Amino acid sequence: MRPTRVVAAEDSIERAVTIFRHSNSPVLPVVADEELVGMVNEQCLARALACEADLKAAVSTIMVAPATISPYSSGSDAFRTFSDQQIDLLIVADDLQRVRGIISPVDLFPKKKDLPRPPMVGGMATPFGVYLTTGSVRGGVSLFAVMATGALMFSMLVIAVVITDPLTVKVDHSHLPEYLKLAIGQLTPYLLFLVFMRLIPLSGTHGAEHMVVHALEREEDLIPEIVARMPRVHPRCGTNLAVGISMFLTIALIPWVNDISIRVFVGVILSLFSWRPLGSFVQQFITTKKPSPRQLRSGIKAGNELLDRFATAHSSTASVPMRLWNSGLIHVIAGSTLAYLAVEGITSLFHLTIPGLS
């Protein structure tokens, strides 16, 4: 199938004519509340012209019933429909009657694969490769791999706390101001955590994920030469949000001044104005790095799987619970929780005391 423009049922005939003039589509699907209700073709316009119809009238007054086919139908299904109904064009609509594109007999001939692109893609880096989602469909590694990301990040944070505990103890017994002691004790483990993030392969996979998402959203071909040119920084990365929240909590909770209202005010102002640029800096130099060829192939494979599944999905939209489930956030939390329970179980079973965690 190929993309098509649509008109709303309340749009004027004049607007439909203008769109026809500036598009190569032989038909315009008519929608109401995003659902397909009819279509307008050149024959409809010819009849309206012959009847001297008012160009300001709603396009719904001249539309006809559409011939449709689902996005998950096969090419042979489309061929039989063209032959049986003696028509030369079908509107592709999903189970919710959302228009996905159009198809004509010429589209059944061999051609370069050009799947419809989702308008927005999210993703996550895992120890086993790239995970991508549109909210309604997924591509790449499984959600169990996303759980492994949560477990890995919790484990790195625990290791960072244990390693920096001697420094924290030493600072606590120093003559530094209390707010500096608190700042060093709280920030040092997270700084070491960021060092770990930069050193482990996960940051390369994270870079590959961002590059593939950029290529998808720019409608570029998913080939190594193109994807390798894409930027590693993405404006919707969770790193930006994490940096903003961390900055606010650091400024608001560390008592560098006694008045907490001042700390909260300064924290809000600085976070609002710097979370994106600072988050981009952290992405570029810490949480992502140039992916290896294997990591880039993992991202491209995930992107192609996502496009294939999006093109044949029963619906292009998803409910809020499904979007939340497919986002992977629940699975990251679950993986972190399982890692925490594992640490608690081991320490309790063997009566161990872990420095910095007791």
Buried (B, 14 or more C-beta within 10 A) or exposed (E): BBBBBBBBBEBBBEBBBEBBEEEEBEBBBBBEEEEBBBBBBEEBBEEBEEEEBEEEEBBBEBBBEBBBBBBEBEEEEBEEBBEEEEEEBBBBBBEEBBBBBBBBBEBEEEEEEEBBBBEEBBBBBBBBBBBBBBBBBBBBBBBEBBBBBBBBBBBBBBBBBBBBBEBBEEBEEEEEEEEEBBBBBBBBBBEBBBEBBBEBBBBBBBBBBBBBBBBBBEEBEBEEEBBBEBEBBBEBBBBBEBBBEBBBEBBBBBBBEEEEEEBBEBBEEBBEEBBBEBBBBBBBEBBBBEBBEEBBBBBBBBBBBBBBBBBBBEBBBBEEEBBEBBBBBBBBEBBBBBBBEEBEEEBEEEEEEEEBEE
